[in-house]
Amino acid sequence: MSAALPVAAIQALQPLTVFVAAPGVTGVIAQVEARLQGRRGPRVLQPYYDLAKQFGKESLAPIGASPFFLLAPGIALAAYLVIPLLIPVLTSYPLPLGYMGDIAGGGFLLSLASFLVATAAAETGAPYAQLGSSRAKTFSAITEPVILMVVFTVALITATDLPYALAETVRSSAGQILRPAHLLAAAALFMVILAETGRIPVESHTGTNELGMIDEARGLEYSGTQLALLSWGSAVKQFVLYTILADVFLVPWGLASSRAPLAVGLAIVAIVAKAIGVGVVVAVIDDSFAKLRLFKITEFIAAAFLLAVVAVFTLYLGGG
């Protein structure tokens, strides 16, 4: 019988898995998108090569930018990496820090990181960076209430907003996933994820098209190590959101139920596979629609909010 891994080691493996695997998931999504468009596309490991190149370059800051401009990407990445300590990434049982915060706390960390990057971009004085910062803050004010509504809805369904408890409730029966209220709340969360990762058919998440840039515009003034941290943070944020959707809402299976090294290793493979699966679905959706006008984002987010509201009504009308 193999020796069990220390709890502290498993706790550390959760953010480490997200940190290491996140660029690879981004590479797979880019490859899938290229194939859907009839192109060869970049290598799956291309994000890692890009990060290595960026870390090797000199970091520059615009004239007049404060030290906060250089610190913001690292702080944002650190905020993103705190969230895997709170959610079930590898284990079905709660780890020591699993009850340190709930989903609302994780949402706060996501918002905090986004706010830091947007504020740092705004102080550069560059027009495109300020444009992306202004748009990011505006649309964050719209999406955050939707996230809170989704959390509120799920808390009503499961009587808790702790991620491990939510996953346990869903895992207790496959029928839990098929409840109308739960499906509506999951659909609302999925729409928010599309918005937060720049995959809705409005924003241009690649390239420098100023008509649709939001996240891409905030990093135009960065270079070197700071640009690498910003890119890595964006990939980690995407992986974290995919993990919440998969391990808390939809398919909370494949998690390790013991501290055996084999079980934990299989859980690492499972979470990477689930993140890639969600990413492939997102890529298909992203490539299936033409880009719309920017103001359509409000209508998109409003639809997500209405789904969460309908989930609440469905719950109280007997469909929960």
C-alpha positions as CSV (number, residue, x, y, z in Angstrom):
1,M,0.0,0.0,0.0
2,S,1.5,3.3,-1.1
3,A,2.2,6.0,1.5
4,A,-0.3,8.9,1.7
5,L,0.8,12.4,0.6
6,P,0.9,15.0,3.3
7,V,-2.2,17.3,3.4
8,A,0.0,20.3,3.0
9,A,1.6,18.9,-0.1
10,I,-1.9,18.3,-1.7
11,Q,-2.9,21.8,-0.7
12,A,0.1,23.2,-2.4
13,L,-0.5,21.0,-5.5
14,Q,-3.8,22.7,-6.2
15,P,-2.5,26.2,-7.1
16,L,0.6,24.6,-8.6
17,T,-1.4,22.5,-11.0
18,V,-3.4,25.5,-12.1
19,F,-0.3,27.6,-12.4
20,V,1.6,25.1,-14.5
21,A,-1.3,23.8,-16.7
22,A,-3.1,27.0,-17.4
23,P,-0.9,28.1,-20.4
24,G,-1.2,24.6,-21.9
25,V,-5.0,24.8,-21.8
26,T,-4.8,28.2,-23.5
27,G,-2.6,26.6,-26.2
28,V,-5.1,23.8,-26.8
29,I,-7.9,26.3,-27.2
30,A,-5.9,28.3,-29.7
31,Q,-5.1,25.2,-31.6
32,V,-8.8,24.2,-31.7
33,E,-9.8,27.7,-32.8
34,A,-7.3,27.6,-35.6
35,R,-8.5,24.2,-36.8
36,L,-12.1,25.4,-36.8
37,Q,-11.0,28.3,-39.0
38,G,-9.2,26.1,-41.4
39,R,-5.7,27.2,-40.3
40,R,-2.8,25.2,-39.0
41,G,-2.5,27.3,-35.9
42,P,0.2,27.6,-33.2
43,R,1.7,24.7,-31.3
44,V,-0.1,23.6,-28.2
45,L,3.0,24.5,-26.2
46,Q,3.4,27.9,-27.8
47,P,2.2,29.9,-24.7
48,Y,5.1,28.4,-22.7
49,Y,7.6,29.5,-25.4
50,D,6.0,33.0,-25.5
51,L,6.2,33.3,-21.7
52,A,9.9,32.2,-21.7
53,K,10.6,34.8,-24.4
54,Q,8.8,37.5,-22.4
55,F,10.6,36.7,-19.2
56,G,13.9,37.1,-21.0
57,K,13.1,40.6,-22.3
58,E,13.6,44.0,-20.5
59,S,10.7,45.4,-18.6
60,L,9.9,49.0,-19.5
61,A,7.4,51.4,-18.0
62,P,5.8,54.5,-19.5
63,I,7.1,57.9,-18.3
64,G,5.2,59.0,-15.3
65,A,3.9,55.5,-14.3
66,S,4.2,54.7,-10.6
67,P,5.7,51.5,-9.2
68,F,2.1,50.2,-8.9
69,F,2.1,49.8,-12.7
70,L,5.0,47.3,-12.4
71,L,3.6,45.5,-9.3
72,A,0.0,45.1,-10.5
73,P,0.5,42.0,-12.8
74,G,2.3,40.1,-10.0
75,I,-0.3,41.0,-7.4
76,A,-3.1,40.0,-9.8
77,L,-1.5,36.7,-10.5
78,A,-1.1,36.0,-6.8
79,A,-4.8,36.8,-6.2
80,Y,-5.8,34.4,-8.9
81,L,-3.6,31.7,-7.3
82,V,-5.3,32.1,-3.9
83,I,-8.7,30.9,-5.4
84,P,-7.4,27.2,-6.1
85,L,-6.9,27.0,-2.3
86,L,-10.6,27.5,-1.8
87,I,-12.2,25.3,-4.5
88,P,-12.0,21.6,-5.2
89,V,-9.3,21.2,-7.8
90,L,-7.9,17.8,-6.9
91,T,-9.8,16.4,-3.9
92,S,-13.4,15.7,-3.1
93,Y,-12.7,16.2,0.6
94,P,-12.0,19.7,2.0
95,L,-8.4,20.7,2.6
96,P,-7.3,22.8,5.5
97,L,-7.8,26.1,3.6
98,G,-10.9,24.9,1.9
99,Y,-13.2,26.8,4.3
100,M,-11.1,29.9,4.4
101,G,-13.6,31.5,1.9
102,D,-16.7,30.9,-0.1
103,I,-17.5,31.4,-3.8
104,A,-18.4,35.1,-3.1
105,G,-14.9,35.5,-1.7
106,G,-13.4,33.9,-4.8
107,G,-15.5,36.3,-6.9
108,F,-14.1,39.2,-4.9
109,L,-10.5,38.0,-5.6
110,L,-11.3,37.8,-9.3
111,S,-12.7,41.3,-9.3
112,L,-9.8,42.7,-7.2
113,A,-7.2,41.3,-9.7
114,S,-9.1,42.7,-12.7
115,F,-9.5,46.1,-11.0
116,L,-5.7,46.2,-10.2
117,V,-4.8,45.6,-13.8
118,A,-7.3,48.0,-15.2
119,T,-6.2,50.7,-12.8
120,A,-2.5,50.2,-13.7
121,A,-3.4,50.4,-17.4
122,A,-5.3,53.6,-16.8
123,E,-2.4,55.5,-15.2
124,T,-0.1,55.0,-18.3
125,G,-1.9,57.8,-20.2
126,A,-1.8,55.7,-23.4
127,P,-5.1,56.0,-25.3
128,Y,-5.6,52.4,-26.1
129,A,-4.7,51.2,-22.6
130,Q,-7.1,53.8,-21.1
131,L,-9.8,52.6,-23.5
132,G,-9.4,49.0,-22.4
133,S,-9.3,50.0,-18.8
134,S,-12.4,52.1,-19.0
135,R,-14.3,49.3,-20.8
136,A,-13.1,46.7,-18.3
137,K,-14.3,48.7,-15.3
138,T,-17.6,49.5,-17.0
139,F,-18.4,45.9,-17.9
140,S,-17.2,44.5,-14.6
141,A,-19.8,46.7,-12.9
142,I,-22.4,44.8,-15.0
143,T,-21.0,41.3,-14.6
144,E,-20.3,41.3,-10.9
145,P,-24.0,41.5,-9.9
146,V,-24.7,38.5,-12.2
147,I,-22.0,36.5,-10.4
148,L,-23.5,37.5,-7.0
149,M,-26.9,36.4,-8.3
150,V,-25.6,33.1,-9.5
151,V,-24.0,32.5,-6.1
152,F,-27.2,33.5,-4.3
153,T,-29.2,31.1,-6.5
154,V,-26.9,28.2,-5.9
155,A,-26.8,28.9,-2.2
156,L,-30.6,28.7,-2.1
157,I,-30.5,25.4,-4.0
158,T,-27.8,23.7,-1.9
159,A,-28.2,25.7,1.4
160,T,-24.5,26.7,1.3
161,D,-22.1,28.7,-0.8
162,L,-18.9,26.8,0.2
163,P,-17.3,25.3,-2.9
164,Y,-16.6,21.9,-1.4
165,A,-20.1,21.6,0.0
166,L,-21.6,22.7,-3.3
167,A,-19.6,20.0,-5.1
168,E,-20.6,17.4,-2.6
169,T,-24.3,18.2,-3.0
170,V,-24.0,17.9,-6.8
171,R,-21.9,14.8,-6.5
172,S,-24.4,13.1,-4.2
173,S,-26.7,12.3,-7.2
174,A,-26.5,12.8,-10.9
175,G,-30.1,14.0,-10.7
176,Q,-28.9,17.1,-8.9
177,I,-27.4,18.4,-12.1
178,L,-30.6,17.9,-14.1
179,R,-32.7,20.1,-11.8
180,P,-34.0,23.1,-13.8
181,A,-32.9,25.6,-11.2
182,H,-29.3,24.2,-11.2
183,L,-29.1,24.1,-15.0
184,L,-30.3,27.7,-15.3
185,A,-27.7,28.9,-12.7
186,A,-25.0,26.9,-14.4
187,A,-25.9,28.4,-17.8
188,A,-25.8,31.9,-16.3
189,L,-22.3,31.2,-14.8
190,F,-21.2,29.9,-18.2
191,M,-22.3,33.1,-19.9
192,V,-20.4,35.1,-17.3
193,I,-17.3,33.0,-17.9
194,L,-17.6,33.7,-21.6
195,A,-17.6,37.4,-20.8
196,E,-14.8,37.3,-18.2
197,T,-12.5,35.4,-20.5
198,G,-13.2,37.6,-23.6
199,R,-14.8,34.8,-25.5
200,I,-18.2,36.3,-26.2
201,P,-18.8,37.2,-29.9
202,V,-18.3,40.9,-29.1
203,E,-14.8,41.3,-27.8
204,S,-11.7,40.6,-29.9
205,H,-9.5,38.6,-27.5
206,T,-6.6,38.3,-29.9
207,G,-5.1,40.9,-32.1
208,T,-5.2,44.7,-31.8
209,N,-8.5,45.7,-33.2
210,E,-9.4,48.7,-31.1
211,L,-13.1,48.5,-31.9
212,G,-13.4,45.3,-29.8
213,M,-10.4,45.3,-27.4
214,I,-10.9,45.1,-23.7
215,D,-8.5,42.7,-21.9
216,E,-5.9,42.9,-24.7
217,A,-5.8,46.7,-24.5
218,R,-4.9,46.7,-20.8
219,G,-1.6,45.0,-21.5
220,L,-0.4,47.1,-24.5
221,E,2.0,49.2,-22.4
222,Y,3.6,46.2,-20.6
223,S,6.7,44.4,-21.7
224,G,9.2,41.8,-20.4
225,T,8.5,40.2,-17.0
226,Q,5.4,42.2,-16.3
227,L,3.8,41.2,-19.7
228,A,4.6,37.6,-18.9
229,L,3.0,37.8,-15.5
230,L,-0.1,39.5,-17.1
231,S,-0.4,36.8,-19.7
232,W,0.1,34.0,-17.2
233,G,-2.5,35.6,-14.9
234,S,-5.0,35.7,-17.7
235,A,-4.5,32.0,-18.4
236,V,-4.7,31.2,-14.7
237,K,-8.0,33.2,-14.4
238,Q,-9.4,31.2,-17.3
239,F,-8.4,27.9,-15.8
240,V,-9.9,28.8,-12.4
241,L,-13.2,29.8,-13.9
242,Y,-13.3,26.5,-15.9
243,T,-12.5,24.6,-12.8
244,I,-15.4,26.3,-10.9
245,L,-17.8,25.4,-13.6
246,A,-16.6,21.8,-14.0
247,D,-15.7,20.8,-10.4
248,V,-18.4,22.7,-8.6
249,F,-21.4,23.0,-11.0
250,L,-21.4,20.3,-13.7
251,V,-19.0,17.3,-13.4
252,P,-17.5,17.2,-9.8
253,W,-16.2,13.7,-10.4
254,G,-12.6,12.5,-11.0
255,L,-11.5,14.1,-7.8
256,A,-9.2,12.2,-5.4
257,S,-11.1,10.7,-2.4
258,S,-7.9,9.8,-0.6
259,R,-4.3,11.1,-0.2
260,A,-2.8,8.3,-2.2
261,P,-0.2,9.5,-4.8
262,L,-2.0,7.6,-7.6
263,A,-5.4,9.1,-6.8
264,V,-4.0,12.6,-6.7
265,G,-2.1,12.1,-9.9
266,L,-5.3,10.9,-11.7
267,A,-7.1,13.9,-10.3
268,I,-4.5,16.2,-11.9
269,V,-5.1,14.5,-15.2
270,A,-8.9,14.7,-14.8
271,I,-8.9,18.5,-14.0
272,V,-6.7,19.3,-17.0
273,A,-8.9,17.2,-19.2
274,K,-12.1,18.8,-17.9
275,A,-10.6,22.3,-18.4
276,I,-9.7,21.4,-22.0
277,G,-13.2,20.0,-22.6
278,V,-14.8,23.3,-21.4
279,G,-12.2,25.2,-23.5
280,V,-13.1,23.3,-26.6
281,V,-16.8,24.1,-26.1
282,V,-16.0,27.7,-25.6
283,A,-13.8,27.8,-28.7
284,V,-16.6,26.3,-30.8
285,I,-19.1,28.9,-29.5
286,D,-16.5,31.7,-30.1
287,D,-16.0,30.7,-33.7
288,S,-19.6,30.1,-34.4
289,F,-20.7,33.7,-34.2
290,A,-19.6,36.8,-36.0
291,K,-18.4,39.7,-33.8
292,L,-21.2,42.0,-32.7
293,R,-21.2,45.7,-31.7
294,L,-19.6,46.5,-28.3
295,F,-22.8,47.7,-26.7
296,K,-24.3,44.3,-27.2
297,I,-22.3,43.2,-24.2
298,T,-24.9,44.7,-21.9
299,E,-27.6,42.6,-23.5
300,F,-25.5,39.5,-23.2
301,I,-24.9,40.0,-19.5
302,A,-28.5,41.0,-19.0
303,A,-29.5,37.6,-20.5
304,A,-27.2,35.9,-18.0
305,F,-28.8,37.8,-15.1
306,L,-32.3,36.9,-16.3
307,L,-31.3,33.2,-16.3
308,A,-30.2,33.5,-12.7
309,V,-33.4,35.2,-11.8
310,V,-35.5,32.6,-13.6
311,A,-33.5,29.9,-11.7
312,V,-34.7,31.5,-8.4
313,F,-38.3,31.6,-9.5
314,T,-38.0,28.0,-10.8
315,L,-36.7,26.9,-7.4
316,Y,-39.7,28.4,-5.6
317,L,-42.2,27.2,-8.1
318,G,-41.2,23.6,-7.6
319,G,-38.6,23.1,-10.3
320,G,-35.6,23.3,-8.0
